[in-house]
Amino acid sequence: MIIAELFKHWTYQVFAPGALLRSKYNAFKELLEYDDRCLEGIADLEEIAYGREKADWARMSRLSRQLTRDVGEMVRRLKIMGPSRYVGLPDYYNKFRFYVSMGMDMPDPAIAPPHVIGLEEAADVPLLAGGKARNAGLMAAETYLNVPPGFVVTSNAFNYYLEANGLRPELDELLGRVELSRPAELERLCAEMRTLVLSGSVPPPIASEMERRAHELAGEGGALAVRSSAVAEDGELSFAGQYESILPVDPALTLEAYKRVLAGKYAPRAVTYRILNGLSDVETPMAVLVMPVVEARAAGVVYTLDMDRTQAVCGMLSIYAVPGVGENLVGGKSVPQIYCLTREADPLLVQEPGESAVLDPEQAAEVAKAALELEQMFGEPQDVEWAMDQQGKLHILQSRPLGGGHRIASAPERPAPPDARLLLADASRASAGAAHGRVFHFVPPGHTLEDIPRDAVLVVGALDPALAGAVGKIRGVIAEAGSRASHFASVAREFGLPVLVGVEDAFERFSAGGEVTMDADTGSVYEGLVESLLLAEEKAPRSSPALERLRQVMPHIARLTLTDPESPEFSPEKCHSLHDIVRFCHEKAVSEMFLLVGRGGRGLGAARKLESGLPLVMYLLDVGGGFFDQAKDKDTVTPDDIKSPPMWSLWQGLSDKEVVWHDGLTHMDWEEFDRVSAGIFKHDSALLASYAVVAEDYAHLMVRFGYHFSQVDALCGPDARKNYVNFRFKGGGGLMHQRELRLLFLQRVLEAEGWKVRVRGDLLDAATGGRSEAATQKQLFLLGRILGRTRLMDMGLEDERHVERLVEEFLNPPAGNEY
């Protein structure tokens, strides 16, 4: 396979180099799209893993599968761009794909019999019977209380129902799209899930057994109650009111009622409750408890230890009773009568309603005794559902723990005092949390990570991945550019470091050394110390087997160790996660484009000469959307034909009125001319010219002026996260110290505009990125002016003071000449 790819690449290189350039460009554009998707996917998984977003396991699994596929597509695109340079990369990608796949894999749900069991068996098989049926089975087996008989359609039967009807993949696909922050979409998806479940058929062996037992249980003319009993229901979590119970049910309609209870598992409230408590759909299969309906004269619930301080007596046993059946009470439709009793062996009634009491004192005491017996058996306070039939006989229908763990706590509030001075509001959050510290303006390369004071709040231009090295000592970050999908934002979420992004004029807004408190949850920054924002404690996210599995996998997904592309450690074998693979592919893809066209101009045979009026020989190759339609049939093009924003911006800088061109001097590759021409080639020969590859939002240039050359590679479109400009400058006709002085000029100007610059010998590399389309065009215009102004500069430079004077003149031109 590798040999075939290399042969294909070599064939294109020799016989169709123009097609190869287009292929590389197309692969590059696609790689950038996948890069964006990968970073979003990593950010989504981190939000879930670190408790910022609640999600179903199906969503976690879907996100991880999509991320793995997208990373694989990045690897494939990079191999298209340089098949001989990244031969080993797929092996490292496959390693992490395997780790993630194994970590996210869940065992298949159990579908084996028994599918229907008696209530007396339920006490011993909680994972088959579910919480409600298991508790009822315990009450029937271990007390003398009157618990109605019944049978249980087990959780394995539910799994078998989904399997027999082919529903699990479809349910997982829908659950994978659930986002609790989009309630309208949640409603729609849940409706689809319920329709799917209701459309299924109960497998014949289960159906026949259910129908037989239902008729036996109901007897002549009786009705049934078909009630939910999901795994995890009526345990540490109550799921009270979340699932569906149906009564009265004619025995002949038991199968339809059963399907309705199963479908109730996917009601929006039930799905939301389950997800908020960290449980997956597969971990909570639905068993169903079937009992005869009690013809109740009175019914209600008992709290064996009622801590409701709105009652006259707190800390006692309370009975909440209504006439008739209890559904109206638990459904919140009836106002109950309340009876408070002591928690003694013979409970005493200390508070009762007035006239028309549903229960007399003896009946209230009987209910209280039964509830206290259940509290003793289960070992903790209980919430007991009861009914009194027409003959005055007490029936215990269900019992579950009374603890507050089933209640969903509201999100903590961090109110700022009214007198707190607000410096920033409604900024975008890349990583949540609150922090206090002194502002430090971090502006590389003038600053290094070592310069950052401990406990600072950094103000930066962009979220450079190298900032990960400062995570241990800074309190927060405020950035002018960046997003939650950036590499550093990913690291910040892992460490709980608050980060705000998209803050315009952050350096002017926040004075260096000033004391601030940032609340990333609300996108706010306040002057000074605001303790109330820092003291509020957020509860740790509820753990669950699903969430723990995801957290075990996250190091293979999101850990970022490759931060410096110039380091020898920046290699496939040093990748430790899918995030590292993404980072490697992105940086190497940009490098591949930066070296797209060599000095020989291979692959540009179909390029068209630019007729500009400047004494500059340049050829342009359009690989898609770089020219206006008017240039379609032209052999040569003019600047007015250029549609590509990055190329147009750069050309405007080159042709700016402040750039002086001498008509008698043709600007081309003099070094190559001296070496090979011997008078054979003309000055405007394509072999000595400058070249540009242009597209709708892309430009790559090899600019050859005299005895030096420059390379520019730029992407400039509406998505600021993808925009970048890379620039390389090398050589010159002057003495070595004069060439160094010219590089010093370039360095000073570019760094003043926020570029990252590196100089080695007579080679300068510079880069900027993450700016808006307009800001990127401005930088390209600047770069064009620089190229025009410096093409012969090295010949006349004297010393560093001369350079500094020229820098000042360039950056601060006379009024009316600003770029």
N, C-alpha and C positions, 0 to 999 in steps of 0.2 A: 504493500500500500504506500509506504513512504517513498519507495523507489519510483512508483508510478507518479506520485505527486511531484517529485523532483524533476522527473523527465518532462512532465507537462509544463512545469514552470520554466525549465531550460528552453523548451521548444518555443514558447511564447516570447521568451527573452531574445531569442535569436531571430525568429521569423515574424513576430508580431509584437514588438515592444510597446507600441501604442496601446494595443489591447491589454497588455499586462498592466500598464499604468492605470487604465480604467478599472481593471479588475481589482487592483490594490486600493484604489480610491473607494470603490463600492464596498469592498470588504471593510475598509476603515470606517465608513459611515455607518454600516450595519453594526460594527463592533461598538461604536459610541452609543448606539441605541440600546444594545444589550448591556453596556456598562451602566447606563442610567437605570435600566430595569433591575439590574443586580443590586445596585446600591439602595434602591427603593425596597427591594425584597429583604435585604439585610436589615434595613432600618425597621421594617414592619415586624420581623421576627424578634429584633431586640426590644421593641416596644412591648411585645407580649412577654418575652422571657424575663424582663426586668420590671414587670408589673404595671407598665403604663397603659396597657391595653389588655382587655379580657377577650379571649378568643376560644372557639371550639378547637378541639384537637384536629378536626378535619381541616380547619383553616391553617393551623400550624403545619400540617402535613402537606397541604396544597402549596403553601408558600415555599416550603423547603424543596419540594419537587420542582416547582417552577424556577426557583433560584438555581438549582443544580443544572437544569436544562439550559438556562440562560448563560451560566458560566461556561458550559460546554460549547455553546455557540460562540462565545468570545474566543475560546481556545481555537476553534475551527477557523474563525476569521483571521486570527493572528497567524496561523499556519499558512493561510492563503497569501498573506502579505510577505512572509519570509519562511518558506517551507524548509529551507536547510538550516535555519538558525534556532528553531524551537522543536526539534525532533523529540526531545524527552518530556516536553511540557504535558502532553496528554496523559502520560503515566502518573504524574503527580496529581493531575486533575482527577483521574480515575480513582486514586487512593482516597481522596477526600469525598468523592461521590459515594464510595463504598462505606466510609465511616458514617456519613450522614444518613444514607439509606438504611444501614443497620440500626443506627440509633433511633430513627423515626419509625422503624417497623414495629407493628403491633401484632400480637398473636390473633389468629382468626377467632371470632366469637364462637363460643360453644353452642352447638345445635343438637347435641345428642340427647336422647331421653334421660330422665322422665320429662314429659311435656305437660302432664296433668297429674297433680298429687292432691291428697286429702289435706285438710287444715291441720290435722294432728301430726303430719309429717313435716310441716313447714318450719317448725321450731328448730329442727336440726340442719336445715339447708338454707341459710339466709341468702346465699348468692343465687339460689334458684327461686326462692319464694319472695324476695324483696322485703323491705323493711316492715311494711304494714302487715303483711301476711305472717311474717316470722313472729312479730310481736303478738298477733292474735293467736298463733299456734302455741306460743309460750304461755299465754294467759289460760288457754284451754287445757294445757297439759299440766301446769304447775299450780293452779288455783282451783277453788270450788266455785268461782264466779260463773255466772251464766253468760257464756260466750256463744253466739250463734254458730251453728255448724257451717261448713263451707268447703270449697275446693279452690285450688290455685292453679292457674295456667302459668307455667314457669317462665323465667327469663330466657331459658333455652328455647322455649316455644316461640318467643318473640324473635329471637335470632333466626330460628328456622323459618318463621313467617317471612322475614326480610329476604332470606336466602332463596326460599322457594319461589318468591315473586320477583327476584332480581332487583330488589330495591336498595340494597346497601350502597352500591356505587353511585346511584342517583342521589340518594340522601346525602352522602358525603360530598358530592359535588356542590349541592345547594348549601350545606352547612359550611363548606369552605369559602363561600362568598358572604357569609354573615358578618356584618360589622355592627356592633351595638350602637355606634354613633350615628347610624342611618336607620332610624326607626321605620320609615315608610318602606324601605327596601327589605328590612327584617320582616315586616308584615307580609309582603308579597312572597318572599322566599318560604316563610312558614306555611302560607296557604298552599303553595306548591307541594311542600312536604306532606301536609295532611291529605291532600288529594291523592298523592302517590300511595300513601298507606291505605287509605280507604278503598283504593282501586284493586287491592290485592284480594286473594282468596285464602281462607284458612285451609292449610293442608288437610286432606281427608282424614288421616288417622286422628289428628288433634280435634278436628271438627266433630267427628262422631263421638269421641269420648266426652267432649264438652256438652254436647246435646244430651247424652245419656244422663250425665251427672246433674245437669241443670233441671231436667224434668223430675228426677228423684228428689232433688233438694227443694224444689218449689212445692211439690205435692199437688193436690187438687185445688186449682184456682189460685195458687199462691204466686207471688211476684218475687223478683230477685233484685239484689243490689250488685252491680258490677263495678268494682272499685280498683283504682290504680294501686300498684304495690311495687314501684320501681326499686331497683337496687340503689341504696343511699337514701331512699325516702324514709321518713319517720325514724331517722337515726340522729347522728350529730347534726345533720341538716334535716329540716322538717319537710320541705317542699310543700308546706301547708297551702292549699288552694291553688297550687300551680298546675297539677295534673287534673284529669277529669274522672269523676265518678258518676255513674248513671243509675237512676232508680226512679220509679219502679220499672222493671224490665220483664216482659212476658218471656217465659222460658223458650218459646219458639224463636225469639229474637235475640237470643244470647250471643250468637256469632256476630251480628251486626253491632251490638253493644260492645263486644270485645274489640272489634276493629275501631270503634270510636274512641275507646280508652287508649288504644295504641296510638291513634292519630293525635290524641291530646298531648302526647309527649312532645309534639312539635308546635304547640301553641306558642305565640311570641313570648308570653310571660314565663312559660316553663323553660324555653330555650334561654331566655335572658337570665333567669334565676340560676340555672345550671352553670352557664358560662361564668357569671359573676362569682360563683363559688368554686371555680377552677376544675370542674368535672367535665369529662368528655362524654359524648353521646354513647360511645361503645362501652364506657365504664358504668353506664346507668341503664342497662336494658330493662324493659318494662315487663314485670310479672303482673298478673291480674287476679284479684281476690273476688270470688263469687260467694255471696251469702244470701239467705232469705231476708226479705224486707220485714222489719219489725213495724207492726201497726202501732205507732207510738201515740200515747196520750200526752206525753211530755218528753222532751229531749234536751240535750245540751252538752256542755263540757265542764270538766273540773280541772282547776289548777291546784295541785296539792300544796304548793307554796306560792301564794300570790303576792308579788311585790309591787302591785299597782298602788301607788301612794294616793291615787284619787279616791280610793275607797276609805271608809271610816276606819277600818282595821287593816293594817299592812302586816304581811308576814304570816297570814293565816291561810286556811284552805278556803277556796271560793268555788261556788257552784254557779254556773251561768245557765239558766233554764228558760225554755220557751214552750208554749203549748204546741202539740203536734210534733212533726219531724224536725230534726236539727239542721236541715240544709239551709233554711233561711237564716239561722243564727251564724253558722260558720261562713255563709256567703255574705254576711254583713247587711242583711235585709231586715232583720228584726232587732228590736231593743229587748234584751233579756232581763229577767228577774235575777237578782244577785243574792246569794245566800253565803254568808261568811261563818265558818265553823272553826273551832279550835282543832289543833293537830294532835289529838289525844286518842287513846284506844277507844274511848267512847266520846266522839266529837260532840261539843256543845255548840248550839246555834247562838251566835252572838249578834248577828245582823240578818234580818229577813225582810222581804218586801211587805207591803201593807196588805190591803184587802186583795182578794182574788189570787192568792198565791197558787202557783202551779204545783208546788210540792208542799206537803205538810211536814212538820218537824221530824217525824219518824222517817219519812222517805228521804229527806235531806240528809239525815244521819246515815241512812243505809248507803246512799251514794258516796258520802264522805268516807265511810269505812272501806268500801270497795276500792276507792281511789288510793287510800293510804296503804292498803294491802299491795296494790300494784307498785307504789313507790318503794315499798320495802323489797319486793321481788326484783325490780329492775335496778335498785340501788341508787336512785336519784329522783328528784321531783318530776312528776309526770303531768302531761296534758292528756286527759282521758275523755273520750267521747262515749256518751251513754244514752240510753233510751228507756222510758218506762212505758210498757204496753198497756192496752186497754184494761187488763186485769190487774194492773199495778205491779207487774213483775219487772225487775230491773235487768236490763241487758247491757253488757259492756261490749262496745263495738270496736274500739281501737284505743291504743295507748302509745304515747311517744314521749321522749324526753322534753322537759319544759325549758331547758337551758336557752339562753339568748343567742347561742351560736348560730341559730338559723336565721337571725335577723341580719339584713344587709346594712352595714353601717354606711351612713352618708359620707361623702368625701369631706375631708377636713378643710376647714376654712382658715385662711391666714389674713385676717383683716389688717389693713394698715391704719394707723391712727389718723384722725382727720387733719392733724397739723403736719403730717409727713409731706415733704415737698417732692412732688412727682417730677422726675426728669424725663421719663420715657414711658409711653403707654402703648399697649397693643402691638408689641414687637412679635416677630415670629419665633416660636420655640423650637430649637433643635434638640435640646435635652432639658428635662424638667428639673426642678429643685429651686432652692433659695440659697443665697450666699451674701456675705458681707466682706468688704475689703477695700484696699486703696487701689485706685486705677493706675495701671501701668500701660503706656503706649508701646506696644511691641512692633517694631518696624525693622525687619531684616532687610539687608544684611548688616545694618548698623548695630543690631542687637542679636545676641545669641541666646539660647535657652538658659545659659548660665547667668545672664544678666537679669533674669526675671526674679524679683524679690518674692520671698515666701508669702503666701496668703494674699496674693494680689488678684485683682479682677482685671484680666487682660482686655485691652481694646486692640483689635487687629483688623487689618484690611480684608483678610480672607482666612478661611479655616485650613491652613496648611497641615498636612498629615504629620509633619515633624513636631507640631505642638503636642503630640501624644507624649513626648518626653518630659513635658512639664506638668502632666496631670497630677502627679503626687504632691505638688507644692502650690498650685494655684487654686483659687476659690471658685472662679467662674470666668466666662469668656463672653465678650460682646463683639460681634463681627459685622463689618459693613457688607460683606458678601459671604455666601455659603448657604448651606441648607441642611436639613435633617438627614439627607442622603449622602452627605460628604463623609469621607473617611474619618475625619476627626470627630464629627458628631457621633459616629458610631462608637468610637472609643469613649467619648464623654458619657454616653448613656450607660455604658458598662460600669463606669466608675461613679455614676451619680453626680456628675459635674454639670451644673446648669449652664446652658449656652443659649444666647439670643443671636439671631442672624437677621440680615437685611436691614440693619440700622444705618440709615443715611447720615453722613457727616458725623460718625461716631467720635472721631478724634477731636472735632470741635465741640461736640455736645458734652463730652466727659473730659474734664481737665485732668491732666496727669497729676497724680498724688492726691486727688480728691477722694473722699470717702463715700462709698455708695453701698446700697443694699439692693440686690436684684432678686426679683421673684419671677423666675422663668415660666411658672405655671400660668401666670396672668400676663406675661410679656411686659412687665413693669420694672422700672429702676427708680429708686428713691435716693435722695441726698442723705448722706450720713448713715447712722446705724438705726435700723428699724427692728427692734428686738421681736416684736409680735410676729413678724414674718418668719423669724428663724426658730422660735420656740415651739411652734406647732409641730406635732409629730404625726407623720403619716404611718398608718398601720401597714405592717409588712403584708405583701400579697399572700392570700391563702395558697398554701401549697397543695399539690395534688400529684398523683402519679403521672398524669399527662404533662404538667408543667415541669416536674422534675426530669422527665425524659428529655424535654426540650432543652432544659438548662444543661444537661449532660452533653448534648450535641452542640450547643452554641460555640464552644471553643473551636470546633472543626468548621464552623460556619463563619463566625464574625471576628475572631481574633485577628488583629492586624499587626504584623511584625515587619513587613517590608515598607519602610518609610522613605529611604534615601535611594533614588534611582542611580546615583553615582557610586554607590557602595558596591564593592565586589560581592557582598552578601545578597545583592539584589539579583536573584537567580531562581529558577524553578525548584531546585533542590532545597532552597531555604524557605519555601512556602510552607506555612503551617496551617492554612485554612483556605476555604473558598474565597474569603475576602482577600487574602494574599494573592491568589490566582487572578482575581479581578484587577487588583492593583498592578500586578505584573503585566497583564495583557494590555491595560490602558496605557501604561508608560511606554511599553515597547512598541505599541501601535503608533503612538505619536512619534517615537524615534524613527520608525520605519518611514513615516510620511516625511519626516524632516530630511531623510536621505533619499527622497523619492527620485530625484534627478541628479545624476552625477555631472561632473564637469564636461563629460563628453556629450551630454544631451541625449543619451540613448532613449529611444521610445518617443521622441518628439518629432518624428518625421512628418506627421500630419499637422504640426503646429503652423499657425499663420503669423506672418510678420506684422508687427505693430508699427503703423505709420503715425508718428506722434508729433513731428516737428522738432523733437529734441534730438541731439546728436547721440542717440542711444540705440544700440541694436538689440531688439528684444523680440522673441517669438512666444506666442501664447497657444496653449492646447486646451480646448474646452472639453471637460469630461462629463458635463451635464449641467446646463442652466447657467453657464458662465457668461454667455453673450446674449444680447437681445436678438430677437428674430430677424431683425434687419441685416444681421451679419451672416445669415445662413449660407448664402451663395457667394460670399466675398472670398477672394484669394488673400487679401490683406485686410486688417482691421484697424480701427482708430480707437482712441480712448472713449469716444461716444458709443462705441459698440459694446463696451464692457458693462455687464450687468452685475457681476460678482461683487457684493459689498466690500469684502476684504481687499480684493484687487483694486477696486475703484478708489478706496480710501488711501491705499498705499500710493497709487499713482498720483492722486491729488497732492500728496505730500512731496513726491518727487518733482512734480511740475509746478510747485508753489512759486509764486513770484519772488520769494526771498532766496530761492535757489538759482544761482547764476550758472548758465551753461555757455561754453564757448563753441560756436558753430564750426570752427576749424579743427576741432578735436573730437574724433569719434571715440566713444566710450565702449570698449569691448575688452576681451581678455588679452592684454598685451603680453603677459607672460607666455601664454600658449602660442601667441603669434610669433614671438621671438624664438620659441623653441622649435616650431615645426614649419613655419611658413616659407622662409628663405625667399620671400617675395611672391610665393605661389598664390596665397589666399588674399582675397580682398578684405578690406576692413569691415565690410558688412556681411561677411561670411557667417552662415548659420553655425559653423563649427566654433566660432569665437564669440557668439552672442550670449545674451542673458535669456533665461527661459522662465516661463510661468505656466503652471497647471492651474486652471481655474474651474470653479463650479459654482453652484447657486449660493452657497455660503462658505466656500472654501477657496483658499489660494495658497499655492506653493511656488516660491520663486528661487531661482539661482541667479543672483545678480553679479555680473562680472565687470568690475570697473578697474581698469589699469592692471596693477599688480596685486590686487586683492579681490576676494570674492565674498559675497554675503549670501546667506540662506535665510529665507523667511517661510514659516509654515504657520498658517492661521486658519482658525475656524471662527466664524462670526455670524451668529444667527440669533433668533429671539430667546433661546434658552441660555441664560447667563452661565448656568452650571457647566455647559459644554464648551463655552468660548475660551479660546486661548490664542496666544501669539508666541511662537518660538523664533529666536533670532540667533544666527551665528555669523561672526565676522572674523576673517583671517587674512593675514598677509599684508603686503604693502610695498611700495617702491622706495620708501625712505630708509634711513638707517634704523637699526633695531630699537634704539631709544626713542626715535621719532614715532615708530609704529606703536611702541608702548604708550607714548603720550596720547596718540589718537585713541587707543583703547581706553585710556583714562578718561578722555572726554566722553566717549560713548557710555562708560560705566557711570560717570557722574550724572549725565542727563537721564539715563534710564532709571537709575536708582531714585532720582528725585521724583520720577513718575510712578514709583512703587514697583518697579520690575525687580526680579531676582537675577543677579548678575554674577557670573563666575569667569575669572580671567586666568588663563594658563599660557605663559609665553606670549605669542602673538595671536592667540585664539581667544575670542570672547564668546560666551554663551549666555543668553538672557532669555527670560520667560516671564510672561504674565498670563493670568487666567481668572475665570470666575467673574468677569465684568459683564455688564449689560451690553447689548448690541451697539448702542450709541457710544458707550465708553470704550469698547474694543475698537470701533472705527476711529475714534479719536487717537488711540494709541498707534494704530496703523498709519494714520496721517502723520503723526509725530515721527514714526519710524521712516516714512518716506522722506520727510525733510532731513532727517539725520543722514540717510544714505546719500541724498543729493549734496548736502553741505560738507560731508566728510570724505568725498571720493578722492580728493587730492590733498587733504588736510595734513597728512603726515609729512609732506615735503617741506612745510613751512613752520612746523611747531618748534618752539625753542625750549620751554621748560614748563614746570607744573603751574607756575603763576600765569603763564600765557594760556594754559589749558583752562584754569579757573575763570579767567576773564572771558574766554570764548563760551564757556558753559553759561555764565551769567547772561551774556548777550543773547545766547540762543534761547534760554528759558524765559527771559524777560525782554522780548523785542520791543521796539518803539511802539507807542500807541497806534492802534489801527493795523498792526502787523501780527497780532496774536493768532495762533493757529486754532 
